[in-house]
Structure formats: C-alpha cells, structure tokens
Amino acid sequence: MCQIHIATTSQKFAVLFERPIDAHRYPCYPIRTHGRAPPKGGRSAAPIGPPLAERPGRALGEEVELFLSTYVNKVDRKGRVSVPATFRAAVADQSFPGIVVFPSLKHEALEASGIKRMEEMSERLNTLDEFSEEHENLSMLFPDAQPLPFDTEGRIVLPEKLSEYAHISDTAAFVGLGRSFQIWEPNRFADHQATLRERARRQGTSLPPLGGPFGRRRE
C-alpha cells in the first residue's frame, strides 16, 4: 500500500489506499535513480545521461592506476616474490589478474604495469609508421614481455631470464613510477636513485603545468 503523509501546522493526516498502487502509473512519490528516470508512457527506467564515475576521484570514462612508493620483498628459491598489496589493488579491476613485466630499454631493471597499460602502449605504437626504425625499436618491448599472474598469496614467479637481466637474486625492489613501476635489485636501485636525485638537483627539473606538453625533457 502507498501511504501519504500531509503535514500542516496544526495536525497530520494519513491517507491509506485499500488497493496497491502502481507507482509507474500513479506515482505517489518522486522516483530518483542514478542517472535514470522513467520515460513517458513506459514502465522501465531509461538512461538520461552518462553513468556516474565508479570510483571517487575518477573522471567519467577515465581509468586511473597509480603505483606509489618503494617496497623491497624477498625472492624465494623458486623465484616467487610478493607484489605489494597497493600495486595489486591498482590492477585489481583489469582483465588480466596479474602484471606484465619486460626488460627496461634504458636500465638493467624490469618495467612492469597492468595489462591496460600494455594495451595503451600498443595503441600508441600503431600511430607510428609500421616500417620505421622507431616502430621497430619499440616493438621489441612485446616479444620480451611476460604476463605474470598472481597466485592466491599475491605472488608472481619471476622468470629466470628476467631475474638475470635485472641481477635479482634474493630480494627485489618494487619502485612506483605513477602509471607504471619498475623492479630492481635493491642496491642497484639505491645507486640509480642517488644519480637521478643529483641530476634533478643540477638541472633544476620541475613538472610542466597542467595541460602542458608531456614528455618534455631538460637537456
């Protein structure tokens, strides 16, 4: 039954209907939904705008994953190492339940991300001339890329070839870089980090303004 309360300054009336009321035909209260409302002449809800963002802090239609901080975890004899919980959370809603890892083109370390980042890189690669040297050079990321699924404890198994490339033996440093991360041998990363800090101090490196050019580098 539908009950209507009418409030006045002196008294309150309650009106009861003996038969159930179809709220679509005889609405007795406003119907509000997330971006949906009943169309005229129909009974089902219809969208009247774009869906709301699924997570706070995300723009409509935009997916954001951030890898932050540095973690050093042990690697066992089978090459198993735990991926930091915050890194796993950043890729939790992606189609592949794990990470993709490949040798860095610049350092003796490993580059890593979720599968969405790899899909984005593939799309960007397709904007280059297929027969150019630049396309050929960057295409080499994909033959060496290894999709590494999480086990029930949040671990991955580092292939021996990748471990040898990055000189990783009993510990691995997971280094957050924002939209991606790297995996280093901890001592090598400490040296690399000190070198980068000194270079940034010497060059006075700063972030470009919002909306500015991306990839701008100081020489």
N, C-alpha and C positions, 0 to 999 in steps of 0.2 A: 504494500500500500504506500501511497505517497502522502506525506503529512506536510502541511503548510502552516507555518507559524507567522502570525501577523502581530507585530509588536506596536503598541500605542503608548501614549504617555501614562495611561491610567490602568490598562488591562491588557491581557494576552489571550488571543483566540486560537484554538486548534481546530482545523478543519480536516476531518477524516473522510476518505472516499472508500466506499464498501468494495469497489472492484479495483483490481490492479490497473494502473495507468501506464500505457506505452509512452515512455519518455521521448521517443523519437517523434511520435505523432502529437502528443500533448505534453510538451516539456513543462515540468513544474519547478525546474531549477536549471541554471545555466550549465552547459557541458563544456568543460575546458580540457584540452589534451595538449600534449607536447607537439605543437606544430600541426595539429589535426583538428578538424571540426566537421560536423555532419553536413553534407550537401543538401540543397533544397530538393525535396521530393524523394530522398533516399534514406536508407536506414544505416548504412555503413559509413565509417569515418573516411574522409579523403584528405590527402596532404594539401596544405595551403602554403607551404614554403619549404625551404631546405631543412634537413634534420638538424637537431641541436648537436653541438660538439659532444663527443662521447666522453671526453676526459677534460677536467678543468685545465686551463692554460693552453688548450689546443684550438687553433682556428678551425673553422668549418672546412672539412675536407682535407685538412693537413695532418700528417702523421709526423711526430717528433720523437726521436730517440736520442738520449744523451748518455754518454759514458763519462763518468767523472771519477776523479781521484786515482790513486795508485795502490795496488794490492800485491803483496808477494805471497804466493802459495807454494806448498810443497808438491813435487812431482814424484810419484812412486815408481817402482821398478818397471811397471807396465806402461809408463808414460801417461798415467792418469793424473789429472790436475783439476782442482775445483775452480770453476769460473765464479767470480764474485757475484753474490746474490743480486746486487744492484745492476750488474751487467746482464744477468739473466732476465731480470724484470724488464729491462729496456727492450728485449726482443720477444717477450712472452706472447704478444698478440700476433706474431708473424707466422707465415705459412710453414716455415721450417723450424722445428723445435731444437735449435742449436745455433751455432755460429759458423761463419765461413772464414777460413784462415788461408793466407798466401804469403810468400816471401816478399819482404819490402824491396822496392826497386832502389831505395836510397840508403838503407841501413842493413846491418846484419841482425835483423829483427823480423818479427812477423806482423803483418797487417791483419786486422780482424774486424768483423762487423756482423750485423744481421743480414738475412737474405734480401731484405728490401733495399739495403744499400748497394748490394751487388747488382740488383735489377736496375737501380738508378744509374749505376756506372755503365752498364751495358747500353742503356738508352742514350747516354751521353756519348759513348763510343760510336754509336751508329750515326751521329751527326758529322763525323769526320769522313773524309774521302776514304773509301774502303781500301784503296790501293796505295795510300800514302804511307810514308815511313812512320809517321806519328801513330796512325791507326795500328800498324803492325807492331810497334813497340808496346803500346798499351794493351793490345790483345793478349800479350804474354801473361797478363795477370790471371787470365781464366784457366789456361791449362794446368797451372800450379795451384789453383785454389782448391781447398779441401773443405767440404761441408762436414762439420763435426757435431754430431748430435749430443745432447745432454743425456747422461744416464739418470737413474732415479735419485741420485745424490747430488745432481747438478755438476757432474764432472764431464770432461771431454778426454779423449785419448789423443795425445799429440803424436802424429806420425813421426817415425824416426828421422825421415828426411828433413822435415821441418825443424825438429829439435836440433839436428846437427847444423842446419843453416844458421840458426839463432844462438848456437852454443849453449843451449839449455840442457841442464843435467838434472839436478835435484831440486831446484827452485825456479819459479817463473814469475816475472813481474808483469801484471796486467796494468797497462797505462792508459787511462781515459783521455781521449782527444776530442771529446764533444760528440760528433756524429759517428765516430769510429774509435777503435782503440788499437794498441799495439801490445805484443807480448815480447818481452826482453829477458835476457839473462840479467839478473838484478845488478851485478857490479858494472856490466857494460852500460846499462841504462843510467846508473848514477854518474858515470863519466860523461855520457851523452847529454844528460840533463845539465850538468855543470857547464859544458861547452855552449849549449843553447842559451843559458842564462847570461853568460858572459857576452855572447854575440848580440843578444837582445839589448843588453845594457849599453854596449858600444854603439849600436846602430840607432838606439832610441826607438825601438819598434813599438807601435801602438795600433790598436784596432781601427779600421776605417769606420766612418759614421754609418748609421743605419741607412740602407738604401744605396750605399756607395758601391764601388766596384769590388768584386770578390777576386781573391787570388792575387791582389796587388802585393808586390814584394819590394822591399828596400834593398838596394844593391850596396 
